Amino acid sequence: MHLPQMGYDRAITVFSPDGRLFQVEYAREAVKRGATAIGVKTTEGVILVADRRVASKLLEADTIEKIYKIDEHVCAATSGLVADARVLIDRARLEAQINKLTYDEPISVKELARKICDFKQQYTQYGGVRPFGVSLLIAGVDEKPKLYETDPSGALLEYKATAIGAGRNVVLEYFEKEYSDDISFEDAIIKALVAMGKAIEGELSVSGIEMGIVKVEDKKYREVIGEELEKYLEKANEIIRSELSKQ
């Protein structure tokens, strides 16, 4: 039998008797309902893959953006409330430029992720505001490849491979089995795409997938598009079809 919440879910600054902030938990639920985004880190760089399938044929696909360039060496994938994500992306870009102007050097990926989490945490602490209903995967290369996940509560964790959004549990289960520290960059891309196929329970299309990478060799973000993306999708779809036929 569940005890009544007694209004503890109405104010962000009030803890329930069992130590919970219900509004933060509701924000996490908003993320769980969002599109799946996957991040994978290797010794050669980092990869972000996001689901951007169009829900209506009337919608212009180009207006759907799930992976954003933050600075030359950093990018971020989002899942949750789109408007909240846009605010945080703008904040991240601002922090990156402030650091560059102040210290005449690019911001480290960890420092950028920490600043975004500090900003998110403020919105769990004061009355009259609500938490951001969005999680970010912040990926980039400074001294080494880095991949961080930010939570609506402001929590920050670094991962080798992770996911946010509706398919998180499926993707994590897949990478628990398939990830290794010596995985190659090309293999990591294919595995990320296969994991996405498992999350959406189907084959992948160029119009429904967004991919961004940052490699150690040049430390520059770039979007993977066109024929290059098609080549990876063909390989991933072959694996997806093979696994579906075995079921």
N, C-alpha and C positions, 0 to 999 in steps of 0.2 A: 504493500500500500504506500503510495507517494504522499508525503506531507505537503500541504499547500505552501506555495512560495512566499506568500504573505507580502507581495509587492517588491520582493528583492530584485526582480528582473526589471523594475521600472527606473532604477537609478544606477548609473555606472559606478558611483563612488561608494555603494553600500555592499558589503560582503554578506552573503547568506550565512546562517549559523554553521554550515559545514564548510565554510571558507571558499565559496565560489562567487565569481562575478558573472552573473548570468548574461549580461550584455556582451561580454567578451566571448562567451561560449556561443551565443547566437551569431556573432560575427564569424566565428569559425565555421558555423553551419553554412553561412553565405558562401564561404570559400569552397566548401565541399560540393556545392551545387554548381560551381563554376567549371569552365572548360579545363581540360587536363593540360598541364605543362610539365615537361620533363627536363631535368638537367643532368649531365654526365661530365665527370672530370677525368682526364687522363694526364699522363706526363707530357703529352704533346699540346694540350689545350683543353678548352671546355666547349660543350655543345648544349644548346637549348633547342628544344622542339616543342611546339605548341599546336593544339587543335584549334583550327579556325574555320570549321565547317559552317556553311551558310544555312541558316534555319529557314529562309524564305528565298524563292527565286527572284523576288522583287528587290532584294537587298543587293547593293553594290559591294562585291567581295573585297575590293581594295580598301574599303573603309574599316574593315575589321583588322585590328592590329593587336597582337598578343606579345610580341617581342620588341623591345625598344632599345635603341642605342643610348647609353648614358654619357659615355665619354669614348675616346678613341679605343680604349682597352677594356671597357666594361659595358655589359648589356644586362637587361632584366626581362624576365617573363612574368606575366601576371595571371592570376585567377581570382575571380570574385566579382565585386561590383566594379564595372568599367570606369565610372566617374571617379571613384575612390582611387583606382589604379592610376588614372591620369594625374591626379593631384600629387601622388607619391613619386611618380616618374619625374614630374616637373621639379619637385623638391630635390630628388637625387641629382638631376642635372645641375641645379643651382649649387648644391654642395660641392659637386665636382669642379665647377668653375671657380667657386670661392677659394677652394684649396689651390687651384692652379695659379690664381692671381696673388694669393697670399704667400705661397711657398715656392712658386715657380717650378712646380713638379706635379705630375698626375697624382690624383688621390689613390691610395691603396684600396683594393677591393674590400678588405676587412673594415677599414675605416668608414667607407661609404655605407656598407651594410649596417654598421653600428649606428651611424648617424640617422639612418632611416628608421631603425628600430627604436632609437631614443625618441624620435618624433612620434612614432606610433604609440609608444608607451604613454606619452603625455595625454593621449586621448582615451586612456583608461583610468585616469587619475583625477580629472576635474569634472565638476558638475556642469551641465548644460551642453555637453558634447557627447558624441558617440564614438565607439572604436571604428577604425577603418575595416570595412568588410572585404578585405583583399589580402592575399599573400603574394610575396614576390620571391622569385628565384633570381638572385644577383650573381652573375658569373663574369669572370674576367681573368686577366693575366697581369701580374706585376712582377714580383720575384719568381712566383710559381703560379700555376693555374689555381683558381679558387672558385668554390661554389657554395653559396650561402642561401639558406631559406629563412625568410622572415615571417613571423606569425602575427595575427591581429593583436595579440597581447603585447607585442614588442620583443618577444623571445627571438634569439638568434642562434642558429646552429649551422655548422659547416658539414657538408656531405661529400661523399665520393660520387653518389648517384641518388637522386631523389625525384619526387614529383609532388605537385599540388593540384587541387581540383578534384573532380568527380572520380577520376581513375587512379588516384593516389595509391590505394591499397593493392590494386592489381599490379601496378608498375613496381612498387617496392618488393612485392613477392617475387616478381620476375627477376629483378636485379640481385636479390639475395642469393639466387641460384647462379646467375649468369655473369655477374661482375667479378673482375679480378684486377689487382693493382697494376698488372703489366698489360692491360688491354690496349690495343692499338687505337689510334684516332678513328680510322676508317671502320673498324669493327664496332667501336663505341657508337658511331652514327647509326649503323645498321641495327644494333641492339636497341637503341633509343627509339627508332622507328617501329621495330617489331613490338616493343613494349607499348607504344602508342596504339598500334593495331589491336593489341589485346585489350587495352583500356576502352577503345571505342567499339570493340567487337566486330571488326570488319577490315576491309582493305583500305589503303590510303590513297589519296589523290593529291595532285599538285595544288589544286585550289583549296584543299582542306587542311593543308599542313604549312606551318611557318617554321623556318629553321634559321638559327644564327650561331656563328662560331667565332671564337677568339683563339688563335694559335700562338704558341710560344715563340715561334720563329719571327713573327713580325709584331705581335702584341696589338693587333688591330681587329676590331669587330667588323664582320661582314655578314650579310644575309646570303643564304644559299638559295638560289632560285634557278628557274629555267631547266636546261638540260642537265646540269649538275644535280639538281634535286631529283629530277626524273630518274636518273641513273641509280641513285640511292633507293628511291621508292620501288623501283623494279626488283631490286635484290631483296628488299624487306618484304614486299608483297609475295614473292616466291616462298619465303619462309613461312609467312602467315598462312598462305594457301595450303602449304604442306602440313602445317600443324592442325589446321581446321579439318583437313581430310582424314586425319588420324583419330579425330574425336568421334 
